[in-house]
């Protein structure tokens, strides 16, 4: 991808697995927001999964192999930024732990961890963005889901709300228990489906009670889980990644809607 802001920080965009397969629009929105903020954005073609699934399931050898690939690919950039709290928390916190007994890789892992950021927190905390130039095509009432990894792993709470406050035509109605897990949790929903289903049902009930017509968040895993449940009960609530709204790229079908419409 051509660099349009050569004087700004050189940012390597981490393309998450879910974004790449299910919601590329989030990546396009991330590039737009970063370039608008003055960054020179590159998308390395040879990147791969961050290794979180293996790490969380105890396959540390597989996680290390993927971590080495990510480190080698991204360590040349000023920053590595991704639109996912869970992936970026893995790089920031788990990579140094993976290599704590490997001096050849520990320094490189820590150096990458120190310059790894989730997209919304990077825009707000590192680049000083306080508003968004984009608006929404209609008056939207939104509510926000705080993902576990972003909130507890990276301290992401006020940043997306501060950015959304600058979006014309948007009103935020906070739902009850916005910080409570939606039940996805990666393999948690596979290992404990009954518990996961109860948790997402609770989340959906709170979303509907908020009166919002749109749900926003910063992690596609959570958003796909909730959007799937909303779709199954035909709830009139659209779901978008926050980056899509901030970039003015939320006019198309929401998450899960495109799949439902094609069936």
Order of alpha helices (4+ residues) and beta strands (2+ residues): beta-alpha-alpha-beta-alpha-alpha-beta-alpha-alpha-alpha-beta-beta-alpha-beta-alpha-alpha-beta-alpha-beta-alpha-alpha
